[in-house]
Structures are given as structure tokens and as C-alpha cells.
């Protein structure tokens, strides 16, 4: 299945093409791939993060479907 993956802020350095930037990348994964599987594939650090699938909050256990848009952000803070 094909999904679109966007990594934001310092996480963009983990883009598999090595180019960085927050532009989404098209990636192909097997059916029944979870958000956590993609995070592991990308080698993201094991730390808090904010994850959205198709604009909705998602957990690492959430299964992805063909055509999904996955966005991963580091924790957001501010005032």
C-alpha cells in the first residue's frame, strides 16, 4: 500500500531520502502496517511525539490504509 509521510521540525532529518524538509514523501508498505511500524522503519527516536493520520490524532498501534497521510511532529510547547 502507498502512504504519504511528512516529518516535521528536527524529525525531518530522518527522511529516508536524506534530504530533510517537511514535504510529504510517498512510501510503500505492506498491508497491516501500523504507525509504529513506520516509526521503526524510519528510525525515529523513542521519545514523545504527536501523530496524525489523515488529520486525526493516531496512536502507534493504529493500522494504516492505502492512500493514508501520516504526519509526525515532535512535542509542541509554548505559551
N, C-alpha and C positions, 0 to 999 in steps of 0.2 A: 504494500500500500504506500501511497505517496502522502507525505505530510509536509507542512511548511513550518520551519523552526526559526524563531527570532530570539536572540540572546541580547540582553541589554546591559548597559554600563560595563563594568570590568569583566562580566561573564562573556562578552563578545570575543574576548581573546581565545575562547575555547571553540570557535567556529572551526569545523573540520577542514575548511579550505585555507585556514591560517590568515585570512585577510581581515578579520575583525569587522567592526561595524555592526549596526543593529538590523540591517536589512535581512529579511527572512531568506532562508536557504531551503530549497526543495530537497527532501531526503526521502529515501525509500527504506521501509522497514517491513518485516513480516507481519501478518495478521496477528492479533492478540498482543501487540506490543503496548506496553504501559508507558506512562510518563516517566516513571523511574527507570525503565529500560533505556529510554532516550538519554536521560541524565547520565546514566552509567556509560553509555556509548560515547557521549561527548567528553567524559572525564571531568565533569563539573565537581568542584569541591563539595564535601559533605558538610554543608552549613545551611542555615535557614535561607529560604528563597520564596518568591511569590510566583505561582504558576497559573497560567490561564490557558484554557483550550477553547478556541472559538469565542474568546471574550468572556468566558465564565471561569471562576476560580476552580482549580482542579488539584487533586492530591496525587502523590507519586503512584498510587495504586490504580489511578484512572486509566482505563483502556482507551487507546486511540483508534480512530476510524480513518479510512481513506479520505483524503481531502481536508483533514483537520488542520487548524492553525494553532501551533503551540508557541507560547511566549513565556520566557523565563526571565525574571528580574531578581536582583539581589534585594534584601530587605530595604524598605523605604523608611526613612526617618526625616524628621524636620519639624518645623514649628511655624 
